[in-house]
Amino acid sequence: MSKKFTPTPHDSVFKQFLSEKETAKDFFDIWLPDEIKSLCDLDSLKVESGSFVDSEMRNYQSDILYSVNTQQGKGYVYLLIEHQSTPDKLMAWRLMRYSMAAMQKHLEAGHKKLPLVFPILFYTGEKSPYPYSTHWLDCFHDRKLAERIYTQPFRLADVTTLEDGQIMKHKRMALLTLIQKHIRRRDMTELVDSIVKLLSYNYYTDNQVITMFNYLIQEGNAKKPMEFITHIAKKSEKHEGALMTIAQALRREGLQEGLQKGLQKGLQKGKLEGYQLGKNDGVQEGKLEGEKQASMKIARQLLEKGVERDIVKLSTGLTDTEMSNLFKD
């Protein structure tokens, strides 16, 4: 009998059987190690919905995921079954990845701690016995090194605990480490001498320096950022040009901010005058006309002072036609 009615007949029949709770209960009773079985209340088995399936791996997996309560009451244990009819050298890694996907979905459901996910590989292939390791660390070229990395606490680079003097010896990492250690804790002007010293080593490109000082402006707490940067620029021969560019940009931004505040103040005054006019005349047209006249007056003044046309238009809300008619008699 050679005709196949489903594209994956082995997987389909497996899923059909193992999706039934009582069948799954017998399966786990046979294959779970005593330590895990003693933890689980198999009467509470529940097939989890497809939301636990990793969408990126949907075409490559045929697993069934069960949740189960612990013997001590409500717990978070999942039992994952993967059926395989063709040996896969990286199957142990795939099982680990499926397990982690289930853990992630568990966290996304609002839980605060990782659940236990116990995977089982059910193999029915022609080649016997199963030819590959079921330990995921054997998927690495260097098993012993991988074991040391992934069975120990990860390395922590806690810069908040480092002395500044120690950080100053970190060569090309020193500037980044020093700034990020203090960015939320100190006024950056207190670090001027250290920053100047690090810049004098010529470790950094202009792009790195520009990026760093933009970061300082955005996240730092220097009271006078333009003066702060100008001061450093004068003491940093190599990066003076880049730093002065930032200082000039800050100066322009300050002027623009002042201009915007002035515009807003003028527009508010114009709106108030327009509203009063409308109120006195008893008609809405008076209010609107007053607002428009105030906007046009401000626009004329700004253009006469050399402010760019697009900025004036954006700030006052005038149309192109109204802008063109500003200086017509």
Secondary structure, DSSP 4 states (H G I P E B T S, - for coil): ----SSSSHHHHHHHHHHTSHHHHHHHHHHHS-HHHHHHEEEEEEEEPPGGGS-GGGTTT---EEEEEEETTEEEEEEEEEEEESS--TTHHHHHHHHHHHHHHHHHHTT-SSPPEEEEEEEE--SSSS--S---GGGGSSSHHHHHHHHTSPPP---GGGS-HHHHTTSGGGHHHHHHHHHTTTS-GGGGHHHHHHHHTTT-S-HHHHHHHHHHHHHH---SSHHHHHHHHHHH-TTTHHHHHHHHHHHHHHHHHHHHHHHHHHHHHHHHHHHHHHHHHHTSHHHHHHHHHHHHHHHHHHHHHTT--HHHHHHHH---HHHHHTTT--
